[in-house]
Structure formats: structure tokens, C-alpha cells
Amino acid sequence: MINLAFVHHSLGSGGGSERVIFDVMRGLDQSRFRAVLCCMYGLGEWGEELRSMGYATHADLMAGPYDIRGVRNIAGILKNEGVDVLYVSDGLMNMVYARIAAAIAKTPVTALAFHSFDTILRRRASPMKRAALNVVDRVYHPRFSFFIALAHSHKEYLVECKGLPAEKIVVVNNGVHVDEYVSDSIAVEKRKELGIPTDARVAVMVAGLRRWKAHDVLMRAANQILTEIPKAHFVLAGEGDQRSVLEQMAEELGIARHVSFLGKVTDIAGLLKASDVAVLCSEHEAFPLSVLEAMAAERPVVATDTGSVAEMVIDGVTGLIVQVGAVDELAAAISRILQDPAWGRDMGEAGRRLVDDRFTVEGAVAAYESLFEQWASAREPGSAV
């Protein structure tokens, strides 16, 4: 039996990194692996679900970002559980505290999983914070046994921008549960349920309403699209601190009746089936699950060329790629698909085939199982901190 520990800040539903941990823990062969969840703060919805399913879980390991008791708490868990492989997500305090704890507990193998391209975030940080982050990277990154990237371009970024050794980086693509994406027969009923006109041409964006997701760019593009396609409708699924700003923007642009703000949606598969095109116009992403979900639902995707998105959205094949912040380009791409349903269906079908071939949860779990077995068999003691 290989003992694993997953360390994250909290396993609330909705986040990509949270979904990866939830899916991997739930999918592991329990005859070969025992997985323990360690949340620095509360368990969150998915953490609670794992606990209800019988998984060992630990939460509230520290009271705040500078509570060093987190180190002692994690170290105790690693020792008591006899952890062979530690998986840590790339949040700052997760990384620092968990790596120190692993050294104290003498955990044999430590893996740091990166879930983002943080170039833009660091560029926006204050000089002092940016310098501090760079120092932490230089001090702690070399102390991990391995690193996990989400795509080949993500690995290149980690080598070129963070200076990590290529031979210590493994690539594991995210995956989705393809069997959740039901037939198109539910589309009309789903539109009625959500208050979306049944004869509309629908573009949907599934993303938290945060500034860097750039919903404002979609709003401006929608304003242009409606002059060409009066029956276009735009659906925003997700919550966040930009909701009131975006609602006001829709009013000011005079497009409010063509925009639906749904808040948190649990039936993402049904929502996607009720749409004609999925959009993601973020300023930065890594390997977004929302794109894979749209492809699994056989919907063409219009997305910005950021992170590793172009490894999923093959331009002109599974969707269209546009430049970050390019309102005119985004509007033109969405319009082309909405005005050519047959082309959109062809791209949607191609996207589903790509997901079936490369981006399933089952494939991701199998890749992690292989890695964990390989790493655990080496049993190389972690370096001291």
C-alpha cells in the first residue's frame, strides 16, 4: 500500500486545482493507494464530500497565512500516516509549510503541482512582494523531488521562466468525466429552465466573475455581435466580486436583456448542451477545465491564446483562438460560429474526439497512479530544509 498526502488550502467546489485533487483522490485504486487530504483551512464542499465517502481528511491546520503551527500539524500527519509521497499544490503557504513539514517528517518523495502560469500575477504584484516570491521560489523549489505540469507548454514555461530542471518535471493533463455530458435532447428544456430564449443563438462563459477572467471584454464583444445577430444571447455562469460591475456594464451598453448572470451553476453539462458556443477570454490561464468541459459537451470553443489553451483548442478544428483583450477579434470569432451552426457542430464533434483520446479523468488518474508507484519505489529521502 502506498500512502499519499494531498496538501491544498481548501477543497471548495469550482476551482480547477481543487477539482483535480478531488478527482484523483476519488479515482485512485484503493487496493494500492491510501490518500489523505490536508487542508490548510476548511475542507470545502469537495473536501466534505471526500470525508463523507470515508477518506481521511484534516482541516484547519493553521489559523492564518503566517501561523507556523501549520508546519507542526502537517508534519504530525505525515509521520502518523506514514506518507510515502506528498503532493502539494503551488499556493505559496502550501508550498513553504508543507515542504518544511516533509523535511521534519522525513517524507521520502515530495511533488509540487503547478496549476497556473503566474507571469501576469507577478507582474502586477508590488516590487517587494515580487522579490519575496522570487526568493521563496529559489529557496524552496530545489527542495522538491519532482514537479507536475499540466501540459507541454506549461513544462516549457516552468523551465524557461522558473528555472526548474526539465528532467524533474512530469506532464499530466487535466481530464473530465466524459460520461456526464448527456445528449442534446435536453437543450430546449434547459433553456426554459434557465430563462434563456429557446430560439436564441447562445454563447456561454463558465468562469468565476473575477477581473482577470476579462468578462468585460466579452461584454464589449457582445455589444458588437448583437448588431449583426439580434437573437444572440450571452450566459455568464459563475460568482465573484465583479458581478455588480458587469451587471452595470451590461445596463450601460444597453444589452442587459441579452445577458444572463446565473451565478453558481451545478449542472455545467446541461448548461453547455443548451449553448451554441463556449467562450473563455481570460487574461491568463493554465489548462482550464472549463474548456475541456465544453469540448466534452461537443461545443466549439472561442478562447484567448494564453497558457496551454492552444493545446486543447486547435484553431479552426475544435474552436477558434483569439488574442488576449482583442474585443473585435473575439466578436468576429463568436459571430462566425453563431452564424454557421454546421461548422460549429463539426468543431464540437472534433473537440469531443480529442477529449476522448487525451483528456479524460480516467486517463489522468492512471497517469498519477503510474507516477506515484514509480516515485514510491525509489524511496529517496527528501532533502533537509
N, C-alpha and C positions, 0 to 999 in steps of 0.2 A: 504493500500500500504506500502510495506517495502522498505525503501531506503537503498541502498548498495553503498559502495565506494570500488573500487579496486585500490590499490597503487602498482606501479611497476616502474622500472627505465625507460623502453621504451618498446613498444609492437611491436618490429621488428619481421618480419616473420622468422620462422626457429627454434626458441628456444622452448623447452618443456614447461617451465613455462609460456611463452608468449602464447603458443597455448592453454593451459588450461584456462587462463583468457579469451582469445578470444572466445573459445567455450562455456564457462559457461555464459558469458555475452550475447552472441548471442542466447543461448538456453533457458534462463530464461523466464518464463511465464510473459509477460509484463503487464498482468492484475493484477498481485500480487506483482511484483518487479519492482523497478526502479533502474537501475545500472548506476553508474558514474565512468568513468575511469580517474585516476590521474597518469600522467607520470612525473617522476622527470625531465626527459629530453624530447627529441622529442617524438611524438606519435608513430613513426614507421609505417611500412606498415599495420599491422593489426589494429593499433590504428586509422590510417587514414580511414581504411575500416569501422570501427565501427562508426566513426564520420559521414561518408557518409550515413550510414544506419539510422542516426538520434539519436544515443546515445550521451549523454552529455559527453564531453571529456575536459580534462585540461592538458596542457603540458608545458614544460619549467618552472617547478616550482622552480628550482634552477639552478644557473649558473655553479656550480661545486660541488664536494663532500663535501666541508666544508662551503657551502653557507647556513647559518642558516635561510635565508629568506624562505627556503623551508618549515620550520615549520609553519611560519605565513601563507604562501599560502595554505598549506594543511588544517590548522585549519579553515581558512576562508571558504574553500569549504565544509568542514564537517558541519560547522554551517549553511551556506546558503542552503545547500541541505537537511538539517535535517536528516543526516545519522544515521541509526539505527545500522547497522553492518558494520564494517570496515574490509576488507580483505587485508592483507599486505603480499607480497612475502618476502622471507627471505634474501634479499640483505641487507647488513649492514646499509647503509644510509636510505633505505626504512624503515627498522625496527625502527631505532632510531628516525628519524624525524617524521614519521607517528604516532608513539606511543606518543611522546610528544604532537603532534598536537591534537591527540584524547583526551588527558587529558585536554588540553586547551578548546577544543570544547565540552567537556563532552559527547563524543560519548558513548552510552550505552555498546556496545559489540565490542571487538577487537579480531580478529583471525589472527594468524601468520601462514602462509602456508610454510612449508618446502618442497623444491624441490630437495634436494641433501643430500648425505652423505658426509660431508666435512672433514672427518678424514685425508685423504691424503693431501688435500689442506692445512690444518692447520699444518700438519707435515712438509710441505715444506716451510711454512712461516718462517720469521725470528723470533727469540725468542721474540723480542719486539712486533712485530705485533701479534704473537700468544697470548701473555699475554694480549694485548689490546682487542683482540677479546673475550677472555675468560671473561674479566671484563665486557665488554658490554653485553655478554650473561647473566651473573649473575645479572646484574642490570636491564636489560630490559625484559628478558623472563618472570619473575614472574608477570610482569605488564599486560600481555595479558590475556584475558578472556579464550581463547581456542587456541589449536594448531591443525594444519591439517597435517597428514602424508599421504604418498602415498600408503603404503602397511603395512601389519602387521609387517614385519621385520623392516621396516622403523620406525614404532612406537617403537619397542623394542630398536632400536638404540637411539632414542630421549630420552627414559627413562634411558638407561644404560650409554650412553656417554654424554648426555647433562643434565641429572638430572631433566628432566621435569616430572611433575606428570602424571601418566598414565590416571587418571580419567579426565584430561583436554585435552587429545589427541583423536581426531577422525580420522578414516581412510577413505579416499575417493580415490579409484583407478582412475588413468587416463583412458580415453576412446578414441576411434577413431570412425570416421564416416564409418561404415562398408559398407554402400551403395556406397561408392566411389570406391570400389575395384571390377573392372569390370572383365569380363570373360577372360580366357587365349587366346581367339581368336586374341587379339591384339599383342601377344608376338612377332611374326615374324616381323610385320610391325614396332614395336617399336625398335627392334634390328637394323633394317635397318636405321631407323631414327637417331639412336644414333651411328651408325658406328660400332656396335658390330657384329662379325661374327655370321651368323644365325645358324651354326652348332656347336657353342662353348658351353661348359659347364660353366655357368656363376655364379660367386659369386659376390654379390653386398654389399657394405657397405655404408649406408646413415648416415653421421655424419660430423660435421664441422672438417676441417683439422687442429685440434689443438693437441698439444703434448700428452695430457692425453688421447686422443682417441686411441692412440697407433696404428696408421696406419702402422708404421714401422714394427710392429710385423706381421701384415698381409702381408707386402711386403716380409718378410723373409719366411713366410709360403708359399706364392705363389711360391717363387723360388723352394721350395721343391715339391710342388704339381705338377708343370709343368714337373718334371722329370717322374712322373707317368702318368699324364694326359696332354699330349701336347696341346690338344684343350681347355684347361681351359682358362677362361678369367676373369679378375677382374675389377670391376667397382667401382670407388670411386665417390660418389655424395656428394658435399659439398665444401664450400670455407673455407679458413683460412690461417694463417701465415705459416703453414708447407707445403704448396703446392709445392713450388720450391724445398724444401729439399726432399720431397717424389718423385718428378719427377726425380731429380738427382739420388736418390737411385735406382729407377727402371732402369735407364740407366746403373748404375754401376753393378747392378745384372744381366743385360742382359735380362730383362723381359719387357722392355718398350712397345714392340708391343703387349703384352698380358695384358696391364693395360690401362684403360680409365679413365681420370680425367675429369669429366663432369661439375665441378663447381656447381653452384646452380641449382637445378632441381625443377621445379614447379609440374610436373606430377610424383610424387613419386609412386602413384598406378600403373601407366603404366610401370615405370622402374622396380618395383618389379615383375610385371607379366612377364617381359622379362628376369627374372633371374631364377636360379635353387635353390639357397640357399642365405639367408641373413646372414651377419656377423656383429657382434659388439664386438670388442676386447678391449674395453676401460679399463683403469686402475681403474676408478671409475664411477659409475652411480647411479641413484636413482631408477626410474621406467620409463625407456626410452620409449617414444612414438614410436621411430623407430622400436623397437621390436614388439610392438602391430600392427604397420602398416604392417610389414612383415607377421605376423600371419593372419591378416585380408585378406591379398592377397594370403593366402594358401601356404606360403613358409616356409620351415623348417628354423630354426634359429640356428646358432652356436654363442654362446655368452659367455663372461667371467663371472665367478661367483663373481659378485660384486653387491653391493647394494641389491635391491629386484628383480633382474633379474630372480632368480630361482623361483619366484612366477608366472612368465609368461612362461619361457622356462622350461618345465618339461622334465628333462633329459631322452632321449630315447623315448619320447612321442610326444612333439611338437618341439624338436630340441635337440641339444647337448650342455652341459655346459663344459667349459674348464677353467683352472686356468689362472689368470692374468699373462701375459708375457710369457706363455708357447708356444713357437713357434712350437715345434714338435707336441704338443698336438693339437694345432689349425690346423696345416696342416693335421694331421691324421683325425680330425673330418670333415673338409671340404671335404677331399678326399673321405671319406666313403659315404657321401651323394651324391657327384657328380658321384660316380661310381655305385650308387644304386638308380636310379630315382624313382622306385616304392616305396621304403622305404621313400624317400624324399616326395613324394606325400602324403603318409599316414600321415606323421608328419605334413605336411602343412594343411591337412584337419582337423586333430586333433586341430591344433592351431586356425583355423578359428572357430571351435565349441567352444573353450574356450573363444575366444573374444566375440562371440555372447552371451555367457552365462554371462560373467562377466565384459567385458571391452569395453562397448560402450559409446559413448558420451551421449546418451540419459540416460543411467543408471547413469553416473557421474552427469549430470545436475539435475536429480531427487534427488540424494543424497544431493547435495548442497542446493536445494530448501527446502528439509526437515530440514536441519541443520539451514538455515537462518531463517525459520519460528520458529523453536524451540528456537533459540537464541534471536530473536527479541521479542518473547512473554515473555521472562524472564525480559528484560529491566533492567539488573543490571548495574548500573553506573560503568564506567571504573575507575580503581584505579588512584589516582593522581600520577604524576611523580615528 
